[in-house]
């Protein structure tokens, strides 16, 4: 067992503990404000030693700035857009607050206070994203045996409230398409296939089957720091998406004169479509025009066209599994979680169908007033 010794500082009395490591080397730790704190720490050290979980304090005397360099090297498996978002959160929010602090000096309480501060200046989803980066670094420190536990465990984070989505009906999609002029076919394709923007921008001629009206979604393109980055779809899974026949002519026109590996949908000068450019030059002006004509027109985002595709598919009778496959969700459970409101009417439809089929057997309901059968009872 180690020992506890008091010593004087300019701030008052402090306590130091001395103990031996599993390698039988003498070491110490100082700075405890009370003898009780020192004793509790010493007890924890002895417990860790007996259970084989001991971590030398020197391994946790690395600051977050230094540890962040090692952590970033573990992000290679992430998609470029995800990795870029993590690094932005790291540089913008994590390192300014924690960079010079040693891993060993990060407390649960301090992290909880920080989480509250983040929620005061950021949206709940953004605050959670920033905290996720810090939690990921601390989790890696535990796995690398630099910390015995993760101090960010059980920190209360702001709850994300689901924002109201903009769903367009068929007539509203038509008005928006007309207002977009030459780019209207892009809006129509997004609204009736549910493709993500990057999937539509990456779609090549050889991925289109006009006869069967199918699109093979095998790649996606995103913009990171102004550069185009090509990769797989969001879930890393290819899929086949059908499109309604009325889109055939416009898609065929886009493919005319192009090579099999050329992009189907391109900008006016033949370049790869970029989300920000299209939204600023085509989508926003078209939306502004239709809202001037009809102030009740939903104030949607470009991504809401994907939600619109889900809504129109459900209203056309598609079940949750079909919608999942169309949108490329990882599971039907995810589709239900995201679009639970679209399937509410299914409950009434099921009840109506059950009533129709059961009525022939139960008639007008008089069966509920019959006396229970007494056969076999005494």
ChimeraX attribute file (.defattr): number of C-alpha atoms within 10 A of each C-alpha:
attribute: neighborCount
match mode: 1-to-1
recipient: residues
	/A:1	9
	/A:2	15
	/A:3	12
	/A:4	17
	/A:5	12
	/A:6	16
	/A:7	11
	/A:8	9
	/A:9	8
	/A:10	6
	/A:11	7
	/A:12	8
	/A:13	14
	/A:14	18
	/A:15	20
	/A:16	20
	/A:17	20
	/A:18	16
	/A:19	18
	/A:20	15
	/A:21	16
	/A:22	15
	/A:23	6
	/A:24	8
	/A:25	8
	/A:26	11
	/A:27	13
	/A:28	15
	/A:29	15
	/A:30	15
	/A:31	15
	/A:32	17
	/A:33	15
	/A:34	13
	/A:35	17
	/A:36	12
	/A:37	13
	/A:38	23
	/A:39	18
	/A:40	10
	/A:41	15
	/A:42	22
	/A:43	14
	/A:44	13
	/A:45	21
	/A:46	19
	/A:47	13
	/A:48	15
	/A:49	15
	/A:50	11
	/A:51	9
	/A:52	10
	/A:53	13
	/A:54	19
	/A:55	18
	/A:56	16
	/A:57	14
	/A:58	9
	/A:59	14
	/A:60	19
	/A:61	15
	/A:62	17
	/A:63	17
	/A:64	24
	/A:65	19
	/A:66	12
	/A:67	18
	/A:68	20
	/A:69	10
	/A:70	14
	/A:71	16
	/A:72	14
	/A:73	9
	/A:74	11
	/A:75	15
	/A:76	9
	/A:77	8
	/A:78	11
	/A:79	17
	/A:80	17
	/A:81	14
	/A:82	12
	/A:83	16
	/A:84	15
	/A:85	14
	/A:86	20
	/A:87	17
	/A:88	14
	/A:89	20
	/A:90	24
	/A:91	14
	/A:92	12
	/A:93	18
	/A:94	20
	/A:95	16
	/A:96	11
	/A:97	13
	/A:98	17
	/A:99	18
	/A:100	13
	/A:101	15
	/A:102	16
	/A:103	24
	/A:104	18
	/A:105	13
	/A:106	17
	/A:107	12
	/A:108	15
	/A:109	12
	/A:110	13
	/A:111	20
	/A:112	18
	/A:113	12
	/A:114	17
	/A:115	20
	/A:116	15
	/A:117	12
	/A:118	20
	/A:119	17
	/A:120	12
	/A:121	10
	/A:122	12
	/A:123	15
	/A:124	16
	/A:125	16
	/A:126	16
	/A:127	24
	/A:128	19
	/A:129	16
	/A:130	22
	/A:131	22
	/A:132	16
	/A:133	21
	/A:134	22
	/A:135	18
	/A:136	13
	/A:137	19
	/A:138	25
	/A:139	19
	/A:140	17
	/A:141	21
	/A:142	16
	/A:143	12
	/A:144	11
	/A:145	16
	/A:146	22
	/A:147	22
	/A:148	17
	/A:149	13
	/A:150	20
	/A:151	22
	/A:152	22
	/A:153	13
	/A:154	9
	/A:155	18
	/A:156	12
	/A:157	16
	/A:158	17
	/A:159	12
	/A:160	12
	/A:161	9
	/A:162	8
	/A:163	6
	/A:164	7
	/A:165	16
	/A:166	18
	/A:167	21
	/A:168	22
	/A:169	13
	/A:170	12
	/A:171	9
	/A:172	14
	/A:173	19
	/A:174	14
	/A:175	16
	/A:176	23
	/A:177	23
	/A:178	17
	/A:179	19
	/A:180	21
	/A:181	11
	/A:182	11
	/A:183	20
	/A:184	20
	/A:185	19
	/A:186	20
	/A:187	20
	/A:188	20
	/A:189	21
	/A:190	22
	/A:191	27
	/A:192	23
	/A:193	23
	/A:194	28
	/A:195	24
	/A:196	19
	/A:197	20
	/A:198	22
	/A:199	22
	/A:200	24
	/A:201	24
	/A:202	27
	/A:203	24
	/A:204	23
	/A:205	21
	/A:206	16
	/A:207	18
	/A:208	22
	/A:209	13
	/A:210	15
	/A:211	8
	/A:212	10
	/A:213	14
	/A:214	15
	/A:215	22
	/A:216	17
	/A:217	22
	/A:218	18
	/A:219	21
	/A:220	20
	/A:221	23
	/A:222	22
	/A:223	15
	/A:224	14
	/A:225	9
	/A:226	8
	/A:227	8
	/A:228	11
	/A:229	15
	/A:230	15
	/A:231	16
	/A:232	17
	/A:233	20
	/A:234	16
	/A:235	9
	/A:236	14
	/A:237	13
	/A:238	14
	/A:239	15
	/A:240	15
	/A:241	18
	/A:242	16
	/A:243	17
	/A:244	11
	/A:245	11
	/A:246	9
	/A:247	15
	/A:248	15
	/A:249	12
	/A:250	14
	/A:251	18
	/A:252	14
	/A:253	10
	/A:254	16
	/A:255	19
	/A:256	10
	/A:257	9
	/A:258	13
	/A:259	12
	/A:260	13
	/A:261	12
	/A:262	17
	/A:263	22
	/A:264	25
	/A:265	22
	/A:266	19
	/A:267	13
	/A:268	10
	/A:269	7
	/A:270	11
	/A:271	11
	/A:272	17
	/A:273	21
	/A:274	18
	/A:275	15
	/A:276	11
	/A:277	11
	/A:278	15
	/A:279	15
	/A:280	11
	/A:281	12
	/A:282	18
	/A:283	24
	/A:284	15
	/A:285	15
	/A:286	22
	/A:287	22
	/A:288	16
	/A:289	16
	/A:290	21
	/A:291	15
	/A:292	11
	/A:293	9
	/A:294	10
	/A:295	11
	/A:296	9
	/A:297	17
	/A:298	15
	/A:299	15
	/A:300	16
	/A:301	15
	/A:302	19
	/A:303	16
	/A:304	18
	/A:305	27
	/A:306	23
	/A:307	24
	/A:308	24
	/A:309	25
	/A:310	27
	/A:311	24
	/A:312	20
	/A:313	20
	/A:314	19
	/A:315	15
	/A:316	9
	/A:317	10
	/A:318	15
	/A:319	14
	/A:320	22
	/A:321	14
	/A:322	16
	/A:323	21
	/A:324	19
	/A:325	16
	/A:326	20
	/A:327	20
	/A:328	24
	/A:329	17
	/A:330	14
	/A:331	12
	/A:332	17
	/A:333	14
	/A:334	13
	/A:335	20
	/A:336	16
	/A:337	9
	/A:338	13
	/A:339	18
	/A:340	12
	/A:341	10
	/A:342	16
	/A:343	16
	/A:344	10
	/A:345	11
	/A:346	14
	/A:347	9
	/A:348	11
	/A:349	11
	/A:350	11
	/A:351	10
	/A:352	12
	/A:353	10
	/A:354	11
	/A:355	12
	/A:356	11
	/A:357	10
	/A:358	11
	/A:359	11
	/A:360	9
	/A:361	10
	/A:362	12
	/A:363	9
	/A:364	9
	/A:365	9
	/A:366	8
	/A:367	10
	/A:368	9
	/A:369	7
	/A:370	7
	/A:371	7
	/A:372	7
	/A:373	7
	/A:374	7
	/A:375	6
	/A:376	5
	/A:377	5
	/A:378	4
